[in-house]
Amino acid sequence: MSKKPVPGSYIDTQGMGAPADPNYKGPKEPVEYKPAVVTPRRLFTPTYAKEMKILIHEVLDEREGKFDYTSYFDTEYFKHTVIEEEPPYDKTNRSK
């Protein structure tokens, strides 16, 4: 004959928790929870989106004949050593 375990000496697998404390009365006042903040997921990274926006503006400027600045995608112009920062992209830079 098997010996039956004493209640409270084992975890109840139906409730998946230990026995409750009989002296616990619950929170004294209701707790207000702030709603979770959800950041939307996008297909493109912010950097990719920024570069696409620059590209579209450059194409439109070129089409309208206003492209008189150094392209963001001119990698030769933006060359720099590893100890320097990349030169800033400025649309008002008219050196071509």
MDTraj code that builds the backbone (N, CA, C; nanometers):
import mdtraj as md
import numpy as np

residues = "MET SER LYS LYS PRO VAL PRO GLY SER TYR ILE ASP THR GLN GLY MET GLY ALA PRO ALA ASP PRO ASN TYR LYS GLY PRO LYS GLU PRO VAL GLU TYR LYS PRO ALA VAL VAL THR PRO ARG ARG LEU PHE THR PRO THR TYR ALA LYS GLU MET LYS ILE LEU ILE HIS GLU VAL LEU ASP GLU ARG GLU GLY LYS PHE ASP TYR THR SER TYR PHE ASP THR GLU TYR PHE LYS HIS THR VAL ILE GLU GLU GLU PRO PRO TYR ASP LYS THR ASN ARG SER LYS".split()
xyz = np.array([
    [0.0842, -0.1157, 0.0000],
    [0.0000, 0.0000, 0.0000],
    [0.0901, 0.1238, 0.0000],
    [0.0580, 0.2219, -0.0907],
    [0.1412, 0.3416, -0.1005],
    [0.0976, 0.4449, 0.0022],
    [0.1968, 0.5155, 0.0508],
    [0.1713, 0.6193, 0.1506],
    [0.1331, 0.7484, 0.0787],
    [0.0223, 0.8096, 0.1160],
    [-0.0250, 0.9326, 0.0523],
    [0.0555, 1.0507, 0.1065],
    [0.1046, 1.1438, 0.0123],
    [0.1824, 1.2577, 0.0607],
    [0.0967, 1.3540, 0.1429],
    [0.1618, 1.4221, 0.2323],
    [0.0943, 1.5177, 0.3199],
    [0.0710, 1.6466, 0.2407],
    [-0.0519, 1.7020, 0.2387],
    [-0.0766, 1.8267, 0.1678],
    [0.0154, 1.9373, 0.2197],
    [0.0711, 2.0175, 0.1261],
    [0.1636, 2.1236, 0.1608],
    [0.3083, 2.0815, 0.1510],
    [0.3341, 1.9523, 0.1364],
    [0.4714, 1.9047, 0.1260],
    [0.5112, 1.8828, -0.0198],
    [0.4261, 1.9160, -0.1117],
    [0.4532, 1.8966, -0.2538],
    [0.3902, 2.0114, -0.3331],
    [0.4308, 2.0251, -0.4582],
    [0.3731, 2.1266, -0.5455],
    [0.2527, 2.0655, -0.6150],
    [0.1445, 2.1355, -0.6107],
    [0.0221, 2.0904, -0.6757],
    [0.0375, 2.1116, -0.8263],
    [0.0504, 2.0052, -0.9029],
    [0.0714, 2.0186, -1.0477],
    [-0.0550, 2.0640, -1.1200],
    [-0.1695, 2.0543, -1.0586],
    [-0.2914, 2.1046, -1.1219],
    [-0.2945, 2.2569, -1.1159],
    [-0.2545, 2.3108, -1.0020],
    [-0.2528, 2.4561, -0.9860],
    [-0.1179, 2.5155, -1.0203],
    [-0.0163, 2.4301, -1.0378],
    [0.1214, 2.4697, -1.0697],
    [0.1745, 2.5742, -0.9714],
    [0.1422, 2.5595, -0.8477],
    [0.1940, 2.6514, -0.7481],
    [0.2002, 2.5851, -0.6124],
    [0.2772, 2.6452, -0.5260],
    [0.2874, 2.5937, -0.3897],
    [0.1596, 2.6278, -0.3147],
    [0.1389, 2.5657, -0.2019],
    [0.0182, 2.5979, -0.1248],
    [0.0169, 2.7454, -0.0852],
    [-0.1002, 2.8028, -0.0805],
    [-0.1148, 2.9445, -0.0480],
    [-0.0969, 2.9664, 0.1015],
    [-0.0473, 3.0846, 0.1370],
    [-0.0304, 3.1218, 0.2766],
    [-0.1681, 3.1571, 0.3324],
    [-0.2136, 3.0886, 0.4336],
    [-0.3487, 3.1171, 0.4855],
    [-0.3578, 3.2549, 0.5520],
    [-0.2459, 3.3155, 0.5888],
    [-0.2484, 3.4463, 0.6550],
    [-0.2451, 3.5627, 0.5562],
    [-0.2266, 3.5369, 0.4270],
    [-0.2160, 3.6432, 0.3255],
    [-0.3546, 3.7014, 0.2992],
    [-0.3665, 3.8319, 0.3161],
    [-0.4958, 3.8980, 0.2990],
    [-0.5063, 3.9742, 0.1671],
    [-0.4013, 3.9758, 0.0869],
    [-0.4031, 4.0469, -0.0398],
    [-0.3569, 4.1900, -0.0233],
    [-0.3470, 4.2648, -0.1348],
    [-0.3010, 4.4040, -0.1247],
    [-0.4037, 4.4887, -0.0501],
    [-0.3538, 4.5833, 0.0278],
    [-0.4413, 4.6693, 0.1080],
    [-0.5216, 4.7658, 0.0214],
    [-0.4598, 4.8141, -0.0878],
    [-0.5289, 4.9056, -0.1782],
    [-0.5071, 4.8563, -0.3212],
    [-0.5996, 4.8878, -0.4104],
    [-0.5833, 4.8404, -0.5489],
    [-0.4587, 4.9001, -0.6146],
    [-0.3952, 4.8208, -0.6964],
    [-0.2745, 4.8627, -0.7665],
    [-0.3137, 4.9043, -0.9078],
    [-0.2672, 5.0239, -0.9493],
    [-0.2970, 5.0711, -1.0846],
    [-0.1755, 5.0452, -1.1725],
    [-0.1959, 4.9762, -1.2814],
    [-0.0878, 4.9432, -1.3733],
    [-0.0918, 5.0375, -1.4922],
    [0.0269, 5.0828, -1.5332],
    [0.0363, 5.1675, -1.6519],
    [0.0261, 5.0776, -1.7752],
    [-0.0369, 5.1259, -1.8819],
    [-0.0446, 5.0439, -2.0030],
    [0.0939, 5.0268, -2.0653],
    [0.1133, 4.9132, -2.1272],
    [0.2414, 4.8839, -2.1913],
    [0.2615, 4.9753, -2.3120],
    [0.3861, 5.0098, -2.3384],
    [0.4205, 5.0921, -2.4541],
    [0.4684, 4.9985, -2.5644],
    [0.4066, 5.0086, -2.6796],
    [0.4401, 4.9216, -2.7919],
    [0.5095, 5.0048, -2.8988],
    [0.6307, 4.9656, -2.9347],
    [0.7033, 5.0319, -3.0423],
    [0.6724, 4.9574, -3.1714],
    [0.6195, 5.0263, -3.2715],
    [0.5863, 4.9560, -3.3959],
    [0.7119, 4.9049, -3.4656],
    [0.6994, 4.7909, -3.5279],
    [0.8111, 4.7328, -3.6013],
    [0.8002, 4.7750, -3.7476],
    [0.9111, 4.8097, -3.8030],
    [0.9161, 4.8533, -3.9424],
    [1.0036, 4.7585, -4.0229],
    [0.9788, 4.7544, -4.1522],
    [1.0559, 4.6685, -4.2413],
    [1.1980, 4.7205, -4.2544],
    [1.2142, 4.8523, -4.2613],
    [1.3461, 4.9119, -4.2801],
    [1.3971, 4.9707, -4.1485],
    [1.5282, 4.9655, -4.1311],
    [1.5896, 5.0268, -4.0143],
    [1.5827, 5.1784, -4.0301],
    [1.5937, 5.2519, -3.9208],
    [1.5916, 5.3987, -3.9320],
    [1.7034, 5.4514, -4.0231],
    [1.8207, 5.3901, -4.0207],
    [1.9314, 5.4344, -4.1059],
    [1.8991, 5.4106, -4.2528],
    [1.8425, 5.2934, -4.2832],
    [1.8063, 5.2621, -4.4210],
    [1.6995, 5.3607, -4.4701],
    [1.6017, 5.3884, -4.3862],
    [1.4952, 5.4812, -4.4251],
    [1.5514, 5.6210, -4.4500],
    [1.6465, 5.6636, -4.3655],
    [1.7079, 5.7955, -4.3833],
    [1.7823, 5.8020, -4.5166],
    [1.8594, 5.6971, -4.5484],
    [1.9329, 5.6964, -4.6751],
    [1.8390, 5.6921, -4.7952],
    [1.7286, 5.6191, -4.7845],
    [1.6315, 5.6152, -4.8950],
    [1.5693, 5.7533, -4.9160],
    [1.5414, 5.8233, -4.8080],
    [1.4838, 5.9575, -4.8185],
    [1.5823, 6.0521, -4.8867],
    [1.7100, 6.0440, -4.8476],
    [1.8122, 6.1275, -4.9103],
    [1.8221, 6.0947, -5.0587],
    [1.8202, 5.9662, -5.0923],
    [1.8301, 5.9241, -5.2322],
    [1.7124, 5.9774, -5.3138],
    [1.5932, 5.9661, -5.2601],
    [1.4744, 6.0136, -5.3329],
    [1.4827, 6.1645, -5.3553],
    [1.5255, 6.2383, -5.2528],
    [1.5388, 6.3838, -5.2679],
    [1.6457, 6.4189, -5.3718],
    [1.7567, 6.3447, -5.3720],
    [1.8611, 6.3721, -5.4714],
    [1.8116, 6.3434, -5.6127],
    [1.7361, 6.2370, -5.6299],
    [1.6822, 6.2037, -5.7628],
    [1.5855, 6.3130, -5.8084],
    [1.4999, 6.3587, -5.7178],
    [1.4053, 6.4649, -5.7546],
    [1.4780, 6.5956, -5.7845],
    [1.5814, 6.6282, -5.7047],
    [1.6600, 6.7491, -5.7321],
    [1.7283, 6.7410, -5.8677],
    [1.7820, 6.6226, -5.8989],
    [1.8495, 6.6042, -6.0277],
    [1.7495, 6.6201, -6.1419],
    [1.6307, 6.5672, -6.1236],
    [1.5279, 6.5747, -6.2262],
    [1.4834, 6.7190, -6.2496],
    [1.4791, 6.7978, -6.1433],
    [1.4355, 6.9363, -6.1541],
    [1.5504, 7.0316, -6.1843],
    [1.6713, 6.9788, -6.1979],
    [1.7862, 7.0624, -6.2304],
    [1.8422, 7.1384, -6.1108],
    [1.8086, 7.0979, -5.9901],
    [1.8558, 7.1654, -5.8693],
    [1.9704, 7.0899, -5.8026],
    [2.0253, 6.9915, -5.8690],
    [2.1294, 6.9081, -5.8088],
    [2.2652, 6.9740, -5.8300],
    [2.2975, 7.0679, -5.7392],
    [2.4253, 7.1390, -5.7493],
    [2.5043, 7.1245, -5.6194],
    [2.4938, 7.0088, -5.5573],
    [2.5659, 6.9822, -5.4328],
    [2.6289, 6.8431, -5.4401],
    [2.7130, 6.8126, -5.3436],
    [2.7796, 6.6831, -5.3404],
    [2.6805, 6.5769, -5.2933],
    [2.6716, 6.4685, -5.3674],
    [2.5792, 6.3614, -5.3344],
    [2.6210, 6.2915, -5.2057],
    [2.5230, 6.2529, -5.1284],
    [2.5463, 6.1745, -5.0074],
    [2.6140, 6.0425, -5.0409],
    [2.5901, 5.9933, -5.1601],
    [2.6420, 5.8632, -5.2019],
    [2.7760, 5.8736, -5.2746],
    [2.8354, 5.9929, -5.2776],
    [2.9686, 6.0122, -5.3350],
    [3.0711, 5.9675, -5.2306],
    [3.1059, 5.8410, -5.2338],
    [3.1941, 5.7849, -5.1310],
    [3.3352, 5.8412, -5.1376],
    [3.3776, 5.8853, -5.2537],
    [3.5112, 5.9441, -5.2649],
    [3.5190, 6.0751, -5.1858],
    [3.4142, 6.1557, -5.1905],
    [3.4121, 6.2831, -5.1197],
    [3.4118, 6.2616, -4.9678],
    [3.3440, 6.1574, -4.9220],
    [3.3283, 6.1338, -4.7787],
    [3.4336, 6.0395, -4.7206],
    [3.5419, 6.0149, -4.7954],
    [3.6497, 5.9317, -4.7418],
    [3.7116, 5.9992, -4.6208],
    [3.7502, 5.9191, -4.5224],
    [3.8160, 5.9716, -4.4033],
    [3.8962, 5.8594, -4.3381],
    [3.9894, 5.8965, -4.2533],
    [4.0688, 5.7954, -4.1844],
    [3.9890, 5.7424, -4.0661],
    [4.0374, 5.6332, -4.0082],
    [3.9657, 5.5720, -3.8969],
    [3.9718, 5.6562, -3.7703],
    [4.0652, 5.7499, -3.7637],
    [4.0741, 5.8345, -3.6447],
    [3.9929, 5.9631, -3.6586],
    [3.9347, 5.9850, -3.7753],
    [3.8515, 6.1030, -3.7988],
    [3.7051, 6.0624, -3.8044],
    [3.6203, 6.1609, -3.7807],
    [3.4771, 6.1410, -3.7994],
    [3.4440, 6.1560, -3.9479],
    [3.3372, 6.0918, -3.9915],
    [3.2934, 6.1082, -4.1300],
    [3.2483, 6.2523, -4.1493],
    [3.2873, 6.3143, -4.2615],
    [3.2428, 6.4519, -4.2862],
    [3.0895, 6.4578, -4.2889],
    [3.0315, 6.5612, -4.2310],
    [2.8855, 6.5683, -4.2266],
    [2.8269, 6.5915, -4.3658],
    [2.7095, 6.5320, -4.3879],
    [2.6383, 6.5536, -4.5138],
    [2.5597, 6.6824, -4.5005],
    [2.5828, 6.7737, -4.5914],
    [2.5145, 6.9018, -4.5893],
    [2.4714, 6.9332, -4.7317],
    [2.3415, 6.9406, -4.7527],
    [2.2898, 6.9685, -4.8868],
    [2.3335, 7.1032, -4.9396],
    [2.3669, 7.1927, -4.8489],
    [2.4074, 7.3269, -4.8931],
    [2.5526, 7.3271, -4.9397],
    [2.6239, 7.2148, -4.9220],
    [2.7624, 7.2056, -4.9692],
    [2.7604, 7.2015, -5.1217],
    [2.8065, 7.3059, -5.1851],
    [2.7970, 7.3175, -5.3308],
    [2.9217, 7.2696, -5.4044],
    [3.0178, 7.2089, -5.3341],
    [3.1388, 7.1628, -5.4045],
    [3.1106, 7.0320, -5.4741],
    [3.1299, 7.0289, -5.6039],
    [3.1023, 6.9098, -5.6810],
    [3.2249, 6.8589, -5.7500],
])
top = md.Topology()
chain = top.add_chain()
for i, resn in enumerate(residues, 1):
    res = top.add_residue(resn, chain, resSeq=i)
    for name in ("N", "CA", "C"):
        top.add_atom(name, md.element.get_by_symbol(name[0]), res)
traj = md.Trajectory(xyz[None], top)
